[in-house]
Amino acid sequence: MWKHRIGYLAVVVTALITYIVADRREPLVLVCILVLMPFLSMILQWTAMRGIAVECRMHGSCRMGQQIAVVLKVTRKSRLPLGAVRILLVFDNILYGDKKEARVWLQPGEHREMTFTYIFEASDCGNVKTSAKTAEYQDLMGLAVFRRPVEISRETLVYPPEIRLNMELLKRPETKSFGEMYNQKKGQDISEVSGLREYVPGDSMNSIHWKLSGKLDELIVREFGQPSNYNTLILYEMMKKNGEKEIPNSCNNAVLALTVSLSMSMLELNLEHNVGRVLNKDIQIVPVNSMDTYEQMQMNLLCKPIAEEVSGADTVYSFLRGNLRNEYTKIIYITPCYEEHTARQLSREVDLTVLQIVQGRKMDYTASAGYAVISIDVDTYQETMNSVTI
């Protein structure tokens, strides 16, 4: 804009010098016209912009890596000529606390309704709030700017990339203590038989119906009212820093992707479970036993900000101090960083599998010190992660 003003001022000065040197009427008329034109342009712009409304439309959800179309609809009441309109769009990712800005230029034409599209790439998971508070209107000559408030506020849930996992269980989940009561309602006692089925490798020997198995000449197991699968916990951990180490968003995105993919795989196997995290020493756990609770779990993952700095030891200690070790027999711990001595301590209490997100290392499996560690490369997990043994 300053270039326009300097250029226009140079034209006015040139016309004025020409009038002084030539001492003729024509340059004087030109100077007068050049002086009046900016005022006429500003009056025209001010009148035209009073009848303008700006609306925004965009999808409410997408997958990470996809493009979000931000559609701006400009409606005008009059057909008066209008200069360029500039809107500052702010994309605020609530999960990571990151903000991105984009200055969008709109050039309205003669139509009363016009649409303009800006493409925003969702590079990270989370709840992205798109907002704008002010629109800047330039006059036709580009010499003046008028500002008017606009109300643009939209939210888009950016889900993790979808990974189809073939999950294999080393053994079926069991309760911490056989016969424990969850509550006093009928069908909630795990010792209450709700059905019979054929034996599957990994079933507890205590659940075999020996008398019926002898009659049918095949192993038959009892199924109990409240599934013992509730004793399985997917414990995920996200952080921006771990001590002096910066944790990139790509690692946290991978944590979310594996968490929701494992949860879906367990649902497909008809295994009810829990998904939880430790945030500011507060243990937040969501039971997942249907698609509705699965969707609620994803909302919790995407809408709550991550902590600035987290220590893997603090997460495990918070879990142990909360006496939750008495409620779970299997924990799948998904994290960018973990500490061996705390993981070893947790493995003494529960059956533990650690899924560690790493950079620049191929996927490998290590079983030692009473628990298993599966290292997953953050750069290739979407292509190579198709099966996991828990």
VENVEN-V770019 format. One record per residue. N is the residue number from 1. RES is the residue in one small letter. D_FIRST is the distance of its C-alpha to the first C-alpha in whole Angstrom. Layout:
<<N & RES & D_FIRST> <N & RES & D_FIRST>>
This chain:
<<1 & m & 0> <2 & w & 4> <3 & k & 5> <4 & h & 5> <5 & r & 6> <6 & i & 9> <7 & g & 10> <8 & y & 11> <9 & l & 12> <10 & a & 14> <11 & v & 16> <12 & v & 17> <13 & v & 18> <14 & t & 20> <15 & a & 21> <16 & l & 23> <17 & i & 24> <18 & t & 26> <19 & y & 27> <20 & i & 29> <21 & v & 30> <22 & a & 32> <23 & d & 33> <24 & r & 32> <25 & r & 31> <26 & e & 29> <27 & p & 26> <28 & l & 26> <29 & v & 26> <30 & l & 23> <31 & v & 21> <32 & c & 22> <33 & i & 21> <34 & l & 17> <35 & v & 18> <36 & l & 19> <37 & m & 16> <38 & p & 13> <39 & f & 16> <40 & l & 18> <41 & s & 15> <42 & m & 14> <43 & i & 18> <44 & l & 18> <45 & q & 16> <46 & w & 17> <47 & t & 21> <48 & a & 20> <49 & m & 19> <50 & r & 22> <51 & g & 24> <52 & i & 22> <53 & a & 24> <54 & v & 23> <55 & e & 26> <56 & c & 27> <57 & r & 30> <58 & m & 31> <59 & h & 34> <60 & g & 36> <61 & s & 37> <62 & c & 37> <63 & r & 39> <64 & m & 37> <65 & g & 36> <66 & q & 35> <67 & q & 31> <68 & i & 30> <69 & a & 29> <70 & v & 26> <71 & v & 26> <72 & l & 24> <73 & k & 25> <74 & v & 23> <75 & t & 25> <76 & r & 24> <77 & k & 27> <78 & s & 26> <79 & r & 25> <80 & l & 22> <81 & p & 19> <82 & l & 16> <83 & g & 13> <84 & a & 12> <85 & v & 13> <86 & r & 12> <87 & i & 16> <88 & l & 17> <89 & l & 20> <90 & v & 23> <91 & f & 26> <92 & d & 28> <93 & n & 32> <94 & i & 34> <95 & l & 37> <96 & y & 35> <97 & g & 33> <98 & d & 30> <99 & k & 26> <100 & k & 24> <101 & e & 20> <102 & a & 18> <103 & r & 15> <104 & v & 16> <105 & w & 14> <106 & l & 16> <107 & q & 16> <108 & p & 18> <109 & g & 21> <110 & e & 23> <111 & h & 26> <112 & r & 26> <113 & e & 27> <114 & m & 25> <115 & t & 25> <116 & f & 23> <117 & t & 24> <118 & y & 23> <119 & i & 26> <120 & f & 26> <121 & e & 29> <122 & a & 32> <123 & s & 33> <124 & d & 35> <125 & c & 37> <126 & g & 37> <127 & n & 36> <128 & v & 32> <129 & k & 30> <130 & t & 27> <131 & s & 25> <132 & a & 22> <133 & k & 21> <134 & t & 18> <135 & a & 16> <136 & e & 12> <137 & y & 12> <138 & q & 9> <139 & d & 11> <140 & l & 12> <141 & m & 10> <142 & g & 6> <143 & l & 6> <144 & a & 8> <145 & v & 9> <146 & f & 13> <147 & r & 15> <148 & r & 18> <149 & p & 21> <150 & v & 22> <151 & e & 25> <152 & i & 25> <153 & s & 28> <154 & r & 30> <155 & e & 33> <156 & t & 34> <157 & l & 37> <158 & v & 37> <159 & y & 41> <160 & p & 42> <161 & p & 43> <162 & e & 46> <163 & i & 49> <164 & r & 52> <165 & l & 55> <166 & n & 59> <167 & m & 60> <168 & e & 64> <169 & l & 65> <170 & l & 68> <171 & k & 70> <172 & r & 69> <173 & p & 68> <174 & e & 71> <175 & t & 71> <176 & k & 71> <177 & s & 75> <178 & f & 77> <179 & g & 77> <180 & e & 75> <181 & m & 74> <182 & y & 70> <183 & n & 71> <184 & q & 74> <185 & k & 73> <186 & k & 75> <187 & g & 74> <188 & q & 72> <189 & d & 75> <190 & i & 74> <191 & s & 78> <192 & e & 78> <193 & v & 79> <194 & s & 77> <195 & g & 77> <196 & l & 79> <197 & r & 78> <198 & e & 79> <199 & y & 78> <200 & v & 75> <201 & p & 75> <202 & g & 73> <203 & d & 75> <204 & s & 77> <205 & m & 80> <206 & n & 81> <207 & s & 79> <208 & i & 82> <209 & h & 85> <210 & w & 88> <211 & k & 90> <212 & l & 88> <213 & s & 87> <214 & g & 91> <215 & k & 92> <216 & l & 89> <217 & d & 89> <218 & e & 86> <219 & l & 83> <220 & i & 82> <221 & v & 80> <222 & r & 79> <223 & e & 75> <224 & f & 75> <225 & g & 73> <226 & q & 70> <227 & p & 69> <228 & s & 69> <229 & n & 65> <230 & y & 64> <231 & n & 65> <232 & t & 62> <233 & l & 59> <234 & i & 56> <235 & l & 54> <236 & y & 51> <237 & e & 49> <238 & m & 45> <239 & m & 43> <240 & k & 40> <241 & k & 42> <242 & n & 46> <243 & g & 47> <244 & e & 45> <245 & k & 44> <246 & e & 41> <247 & i & 41> <248 & p & 39> <249 & n & 38> <250 & s & 39> <251 & c & 43> <252 & n & 42> <253 & n & 41> <254 & a & 44> <255 & v & 46> <256 & l & 45> <257 & a & 46> <258 & l & 49> <259 & t & 50> <260 & v & 49> <261 & s & 51> <262 & l & 54> <263 & s & 54> <264 & m & 54> <265 & s & 57> <266 & m & 59> <267 & l & 59> <268 & e & 60> <269 & l & 63> <270 & n & 63> <271 & l & 63> <272 & e & 62> <273 & h & 60> <274 & n & 57> <275 & v & 54> <276 & g & 53> <277 & r & 51> <278 & v & 51> <279 & l & 48> <280 & n & 48> <281 & k & 52> <282 & d & 52> <283 & i & 54> <284 & q & 52> <285 & i & 54> <286 & v & 54> <287 & p & 57> <288 & v & 56> <289 & n & 59> <290 & s & 57> <291 & m & 54> <292 & d & 53> <293 & t & 54> <294 & y & 52> <295 & e & 49> <296 & q & 49> <297 & m & 49> <298 & q & 46> <299 & m & 44> <300 & n & 46> <301 & l & 45> <302 & l & 41> <303 & c & 40> <304 & k & 41> <305 & p & 39> <306 & i & 41> <307 & a & 42> <308 & e & 41> <309 & e & 44> <310 & v & 47> <311 & s & 50> <312 & g & 53> <313 & a & 55> <314 & d & 54> <315 & t & 54> <316 & v & 57> <317 & y & 59> <318 & s & 57> <319 & f & 59> <320 & l & 62> <321 & r & 62> <322 & g & 61> <323 & n & 65> <324 & l & 63> <325 & r & 65> <326 & n & 68> <327 & e & 66> <328 & y & 65> <329 & t & 67> <330 & k & 64> <331 & i & 61> <332 & i & 58> <333 & y & 56> <334 & i & 52> <335 & t & 50> <336 & p & 48> <337 & c & 50> <338 & y & 54> <339 & e & 56> <340 & e & 60> <341 & h & 62> <342 & t & 61> <343 & a & 61> <344 & r & 64> <345 & q & 65> <346 & l & 63> <347 & s & 65> <348 & r & 69> <349 & e & 68> <350 & v & 66> <351 & d & 66> <352 & l & 63> <353 & t & 60> <354 & v & 57> <355 & l & 54> <356 & q & 52> <357 & i & 49> <358 & v & 48> <359 & q & 46> <360 & g & 48> <361 & r & 51> <362 & k & 53> <363 & m & 55> <364 & d & 58> <365 & y & 61> <366 & t & 62> <367 & a & 65> <368 & s & 67> <369 & a & 67> <370 & g & 68> <371 & y & 65> <372 & a & 63> <373 & v & 59> <374 & i & 57> <375 & s & 54> <376 & i & 51> <377 & d & 49> <378 & v & 45> <379 & d & 44> <380 & t & 47> <381 & y & 48> <382 & q & 47> <383 & e & 48> <384 & t & 52> <385 & m & 52> <386 & n & 55> <387 & s & 58> <388 & v & 59> <389 & t & 62> <390 & i & 62>>
